[in-house]
Each structure stands twice: as C-alpha cells, then as structure tokens.
Amino acid sequence: MLHLEQLSLNIPDTTKPRVVVIGGGFGAVNLTKYLPDDQFQVVMLSKQHYYGFWPLLYQVATAGLEPESIAEPIRKLFDDRNDFHFRFVRVTAINPAAKTVTTLIGDVQYDYLVIATGTKSNYFGNEQIKHNSFGLKNLTDAVNLRSQLLQSFEQANLTKDPDQRQSLLNIVIAGAGPTGVELAGSLAEMRRHVLPRDYPGLDFRQMNIYLVDGLDRVLPPLSPESSKNTHQYLEELGVIIKLNKLVSSYDGETVLFKDGEQIRTQTLVWAAGVAGATVEGLPAESLERGRYLVNHFNQVLGFEDIFAIGDIALMKSEKWPKGHPQVAQPALQQGRLLGKNLTRERRNQAWEAFEYFDKGSLAIVGRARAVADLPGNRSLKGFIAWVAWLFVHIYYLIGFRSKLIVMTNWLYRLFTYQRGTRIIIQPYVQPGDKVGEEFVRQQTVD
Ligand SMILES: Cc1cc2nc3c(=O)[nH]c(=O)nc-3n(C[C@H](O)[C@H](O)[C@H](O)COP(=O)(O)OP(=O)(O)OC[C@H]3O[C@@H](n4cnc5c(N)ncnc54)[C@H](O)[C@@H]3O)c2cc1C
C-alpha cells in the first residue's frame, strides 16, 4: 500500500518554457490545445483526472446517462503530445517569489502559471448544510445523488411508516439556476414515465419535487421572458416552485426555511451558489469576490507570469462591469486566446486583448420544453429551443465516443421513455488505504 510521502511529481526537466496549468476543466483543456507541443512543456495538475462536460451532469444524477459518457480521461485527450505531463493531484499553494506551486506530493517550478480552478459549491458558511446536502459539481457528486435518489425509492417501497415514506419521496432542490431547473425537470419526467413502472406498489402522486430560491424568479441569469416560460414548463410538470425563500438549516431530516416553513426530506440538493476555488499564496489585492482580478490578457493583477482563466477569473470591462458570467464560453474563449498569446510571445508578436463573444444561453426543462436567449435580445422556447439544446450539447461534447453514446441514449429515451442507468453504486475505499482515502477526500473536500 502506498503512502503520500512515497510519491513524487516526477516532471522531466526541459529547455522549453514550462506552463503549469492548475485545473483540468473547460479553460485548462482549451488552453492546452492552443499551446504548440514543440514550443512549450505543459504540466497540468488537477484534482480530477478527467475532463467532464458539466452541462449534462444532471442527466447522470437522474439516470439518463452513464457517467463515462460525459467525461474523457485527460491523459487520453493529449495522448498525441510528447511534452504534456498530467498529474492527478490537488494544488495547495502558489509561491510567486519562488515561481513554484505546492501539491500534496511536492513542488513544481513554472515559467508561466495558469490558474483555471473554476468554482466550488458555496454553502455561505453553513457547515451543517454542507455536511448533509448533496452537491452537483462532478461525477462523484452525480453518482452519489443518483444512488441517494434510487435508494430513497427502494426504501419508500419498503417502509410501513407513512411519514417516513413521505420524507423519502420529498426532494428539495435549493437554487433555481440552470442546474436546479434542469434537475427538477428531469426528476419530474422520471416521476411521470419511469418510476411508476419500476415501483408499481408506490403512489408517485406523493412524490414532491420542490425547487426553492431566495430570488423572485427561476433562471435569474436568463431574460425575464425565458424565466416566465421556464416557470410555466416546470409547473406543467408538477414541480412545486417556492421563490423568495431562503434555506436556513438542514439536519439531514428537515429543511428549515428563514420564514419558519419546514419540509421533511432525506434529500436536499444544493445548487444555490458557487464560490471561486482559489488557491493560497497570492496577495489579497489580487482577489475580488473570490475571483482573481485579471487584465484583458488574463494576467492576474500584480503579476506578468501568472494568469487566471474561466470561472475563477474576474475581468471587468465597460460591457461586463461585474466580470463575465461563470459559464463555459468565457473559459473556452479565454483558454484559446491565452494559448495563442503565449505562442505570440515566443514569436515576439503583440498580444491580443480578450473580448467575450456571447453566444447566448440555453436551458432545458423536459421533452420539447426548453428556452434559449440568443444574441440580439431574441428568445426561443418550446420544441425549437429543445432541438437547439440537443444539437448544441452534442456539438460541444468532446470526442466521437461521447457524442455517439449520448446520442444513442437520447434516441433510446425518446422512443421508450426509459432510462438505462438506474443503478445504485456506493463509493468504497479499503480500510487503511491512505492514498485511496486522500484521493477520495480531494474530490469531496470542497
Ligand atoms: C452541474 C453544472 C451544470 C452546468 N451547466 C452549464 C451549462 O449548461 N452551460 C454553461 O455554459 N455552463 C454550465 N456550467 C458551468 C461551466 O461548467 C463552467 O462555467 C465551466 O466549467 C468553467 O470552466 P473552468 O475551466 O473555469 O472551470 P472547471 O471546468 O470547473 O474546471 C476546474 C478544474 O480545476 C480543478 N481544480 C480546482 N481546484 C483545484 C486545485 N486546488 N488543484 C488542482 N485542481 C483543481 C477541478 O478539478 C477542475 O478540473 C455548469 C456547471 C455545473 C457544475
């Protein structure tokens, strides 16, 4: 059995500039694609060894897709490169004076450092909620939530106690942003088409899906018109929407709201906010609201060789005074431009300043029920928005394998109304396996 002190990063020396990238998400992967292999050594350090397509994560949690269908191992993405070195490890500190980063198993020197660490769930300091609720930020979360939901139905089918059955059949989703809305819609369709066939002894009219939010409308990042249409779709599917409502505590049994209302449930899903996944070591002045302040070249305030891209970067401009939205496109676009700019530097060419190209927003509620805000203040809804959603998501999924599996799953579901992955899988680590424990902890510590 291995112990952490027996491990080392083992990065080969190089004469090329070394770009150390923290993270393996949208920004980090797109950046790497634009750094020529013959001009840079790229060292990617990430606490997840796969690249996940998070917009489809809720479908894994609701048994619509297999986890592997929306993720690719990072090593596979870059297996055609000679000087790319991936290490599955959490970065714990940045040391700008020494130009190194610290990981659990040693330090690594950088010429350029790119922070692409994204966000983590924000529990607003409430440790009890953090401990008892289910997050939805990575594949481990999604498989855990899927197991929890399926296990709740199994137990509801067995219990003789009607109060306990009700508690097992109540699902509360905190946060009516895209994740909360898409999850609620998917669960509602599951309740309508899948669960009654699986559990003929249970009355699914008793299953309540609550979607709660502290704001006064669902999908606040989208236009008021798309919000209104989404609200209507959710109600048509029987989701109970509670707005202007703040969760104050959850002990694993009862959700207590600020206004005193209580809901008994075994499942609270926390999709109520995110905070930047910052790393210790940079001065407080380079951070604002949990994001690194960057200029239009993504350089972190006060540094020429440290960059931040994607969700963790705060780039203010006249058009975006509060920074860009924390969605995939800014991360992809900033990654691409930074890769090109670092390459330009090698050729003594001038750098290009970043300008965000907003391609619009899409959200799905269920079959033929979706909304889209397009550039130019145009909105779409219903079947046409749903078809657009399907095509956009297939287009952006990485790799032919994922596209094929997801399309096959969706076609199967379209015609049968079935979901193929209704399997309960519990995470398990051998007692005494310190490395295994540490890696599971890395995934779940946020
Ligand atoms: C459930 C869900 C649904 C979403 N749906 C949509 C959608 O429909 N459309 C859309 O545009 N956007 C959506 N988003 C947002 C989108 O996924 C993010 O905006 C995007 O992933 C940001 O890219 P990033 O590279 O900044 O960060 P991420 O893609 O989050 O990548 C961060 C990476 O950093 C790693 N990391 C973090 N801290 C450390 C550390 N200390 N050491 C080492 N590695 C670290 C993580 O493991 C991860 O690999 C969704 C997000 C979630 C969670």
The ligand as a Gaussian input file, in Angstrom:
#p B3LYP/6-31G(d) Opt

LIG

0 1
 C      -23.837000      20.984000     -12.891000
 C      -23.316000      22.085000     -13.768000
 C      -24.010000      22.447000     -14.914000
 C      -23.534000      23.466000     -15.752000
 N      -24.244000      23.775000     -16.874000
 C      -23.742000      24.696000     -17.731000
 C      -24.404000      24.974000     -18.955000
 O      -25.449000      24.386000     -19.278000
 N      -23.838000      25.887000     -19.802000
 C      -22.674000      26.545000     -19.471000
 O      -22.189000      27.343000     -20.276000
 N      -22.047000      26.321000     -18.310000
 C      -22.553000      25.412000     -17.443000
 N      -21.904000      25.171000     -16.247000
 C      -20.743000      25.991000     -15.900000
 C      -19.493000      25.541000     -16.620000
 O      -19.300000      24.158000     -16.447000
 C      -18.318000      26.335000     -16.058000
 O      -18.538000      27.700000     -16.315000
 C      -17.001000      25.885000     -16.702000
 O      -16.749000      24.539000     -16.381000
 C      -15.858000      26.784000     -16.226000
 O      -14.651000      26.273000     -16.709000
 P      -13.317000      26.421000     -15.852000
 O      -12.229000      25.867000     -16.691000
 O      -13.200000      27.811000     -15.368000
 O      -13.560000      25.520000     -14.573000
 P      -13.934000      23.983000     -14.462000
 O      -14.395000      23.439000     -15.762000
 O      -14.856000      23.885000     -13.301000
 O      -12.560000      23.286000     -14.104000
 C      -11.911000      23.495000     -12.881000
 C      -10.849000      22.437000     -12.741000
 O       -9.969000      22.797000     -11.698000
 C       -9.703000      21.659000     -10.880000
 N       -9.283000      22.188000      -9.586000
 C       -9.942000      23.040000      -8.751000
 N       -9.194000      23.348000      -7.683000
 C       -8.023000      22.691000      -7.836000
 C       -6.838000      22.611000      -7.064000
 N       -6.679000      23.286000      -5.929000
 N       -5.832000      21.817000      -7.511000
 C       -5.944000      21.112000      -8.668000
 N       -7.055000      21.158000      -9.443000
 C       -8.075000      21.948000      -9.037000
 C      -11.003000      20.896000     -10.931000
 O      -10.828000      19.563000     -10.584000
 C      -11.372000      21.065000     -12.395000
 O      -10.690000      20.132000     -13.190000
 C      -22.346000      24.141000     -15.412000
 C      -21.630000      23.779000     -14.262000
 C      -22.107000      22.757000     -13.455000
 C      -21.331000      22.348000     -12.228000

